């Protein structure tokens, strides 16, 4: 039996993401993988690409892109999603740091920044 819940993640653009994450376990892989997949989907849709066009950019066939857009994550690895995002000109950053005092376990946070600006200085 699968015990899961839906967590909402908000991007800076106000897009609400629903990602399945398991409760009571330290497995945050589904949350991270789901967030990367949703970022990829948003980029493909935002560029107005048809599945065939996205497939050409990612080096996939149309059926595989269809699975990506339908959020079918079975057999899909985080590394592959990172590769796809980099092919589309995206930087993917993962930061690992010690949890603050008072919290024994760490947490996984995801954020998809649509536009990143640098401050001139």
Backbone torsions as a table, in degrees:
resi	resn	phi	psi	omega
1	UNK	NA	136.1	-177.1
2	UNK	-97.8	124.1	177.1
3	UNK	-104.4	107.8	-178.7
4	UNK	-140.5	164.0	176.7
5	UNK	-141.2	169.5	-178.1
6	UNK	-108.9	122.7	178.3
7	UNK	-105.0	136.0	178.5
8	UNK	-97.5	133.4	179.4
9	UNK	-120.9	131.4	-177.9
10	UNK	-106.5	128.3	174.6
11	UNK	-85.1	169.1	179.0
12	UNK	-64.3	-22.4	-179.7
13	UNK	-82.9	-2.6	178.8
14	UNK	90.0	6.3	178.7
15	UNK	-75.1	132.6	179.4
16	UNK	-95.6	125.1	176.6
17	UNK	-105.7	136.8	171.9
18	UNK	-110.2	121.0	-176.0
19	UNK	-128.3	133.8	178.4
20	UNK	-77.4	131.2	176.5
21	UNK	-139.3	141.8	-178.5
22	UNK	-80.5	141.0	177.4
23	UNK	-90.8	148.7	172.4
24	UNK	73.3	8.7	179.5
25	UNK	-128.6	162.7	179.8
26	UNK	-92.4	12.6	-178.8
27	UNK	-84.6	98.7	178.0
28	UNK	-101.3	5.9	177.8
29	UNK	-54.7	-45.4	179.2
30	UNK	-60.4	-35.4	179.1
31	UNK	-67.7	-46.7	179.9
32	UNK	-65.0	-46.8	-179.5
33	UNK	-63.2	-42.9	179.1
34	UNK	-63.4	-38.4	179.1
35	UNK	-66.9	-41.1	177.1
36	UNK	-64.7	-41.3	179.5
37	UNK	-63.8	-42.1	179.6
38	UNK	-66.6	-35.6	175.3
39	UNK	-63.5	-43.4	178.6
40	UNK	-61.4	-45.1	178.7
41	UNK	-60.6	-42.9	-178.7
42	UNK	-63.9	-38.4	179.1
43	UNK	-66.5	-45.8	-179.9
44	UNK	-61.4	-47.4	-180.0
45	UNK	-67.1	-38.5	-179.5
46	UNK	-64.3	-29.4	178.3
47	UNK	-85.5	-4.6	177.1
48	UNK	70.9	23.5	-178.1
49	UNK	-77.8	142.8	167.5
50	UNK	-78.1	164.5	-178.1
51	UNK	-58.4	-36.8	-179.9
52	UNK	-65.5	-40.6	178.9
53	UNK	-65.9	-43.1	177.9
54	UNK	-63.4	-39.8	179.6
55	UNK	-60.5	-41.7	179.9
56	UNK	-64.1	-39.8	-179.9
57	UNK	-69.6	-33.3	-175.8
58	UNK	-95.4	-6.7	-178.2
59	UNK	72.5	33.4	-179.8
60	UNK	-118.6	175.1	169.6
61	UNK	-98.0	167.0	-175.2
62	UNK	-59.7	-36.1	-179.2
63	UNK	-63.6	-38.2	178.4
64	UNK	-67.9	-38.4	177.0
65	UNK	-65.5	-38.8	176.8
66	UNK	-57.6	-42.6	177.7
67	UNK	-65.1	-40.9	177.6
68	UNK	-60.5	-45.9	-177.6
69	UNK	-70.8	-20.8	177.4
70	UNK	-92.5	7.1	178.4
71	UNK	60.8	32.9	174.5
72	UNK	-84.5	104.1	-171.1
73	UNK	-97.8	-2.4	-178.8
74	UNK	-60.1	128.9	178.8
75	UNK	77.6	4.4	-178.9
76	UNK	-98.5	124.2	-177.0
77	UNK	-100.2	150.6	179.3
78	UNK	-56.5	-41.5	-179.4
79	UNK	-59.5	-37.2	-179.8
80	UNK	-69.2	-39.8	177.2
81	UNK	-64.2	-41.4	177.2
82	UNK	-61.1	-42.0	177.9
83	UNK	-60.7	-45.7	179.2
84	UNK	-60.7	-43.5	179.8
85	UNK	-63.2	-39.0	178.7
86	UNK	-67.6	-35.1	175.6
87	UNK	-61.9	-27.8	-179.6
88	UNK	-93.7	14.6	174.7
89	UNK	80.5	25.1	-179.0
90	UNK	-106.0	141.7	170.6
91	UNK	-91.4	135.4	177.0
92	UNK	-117.9	125.6	-176.3
93	UNK	-123.8	130.2	175.9
94	UNK	-119.7	126.8	-179.2
95	UNK	-116.2	130.5	176.7
96	UNK	-115.5	126.1	177.6
97	UNK	-146.6	160.5	-177.9
98	UNK	-67.3	139.2	177.4
99	UNK	-66.1	148.2	179.7
100	UNK	-63.6	155.7	178.4
101	UNK	-57.5	140.7	-179.1
102	UNK	98.4	-13.1	177.6
103	UNK	-120.9	116.4	-176.6
104	UNK	-73.1	-39.8	-177.1
105	UNK	-103.1	149.6	174.9
106	UNK	-80.7	176.5	177.4
107	UNK	-136.5	161.6	178.9
108	UNK	-109.8	122.7	177.5
109	UNK	-118.6	140.2	177.1
110	UNK	-126.8	150.6	179.1
111	UNK	-150.4	133.7	175.0
112	UNK	-113.7	106.6	-179.5
113	UNK	-90.4	118.2	179.7
114	UNK	-66.9	-51.1	-179.1
115	UNK	-125.2	128.3	177.4
116	UNK	-112.7	129.5	179.7
117	UNK	-118.7	148.1	177.1
118	UNK	-101.0	143.3	176.9
119	UNK	-91.2	124.5	179.4
120	UNK	-71.1	137.4	-178.1
121	UNK	-156.7	NA	NA
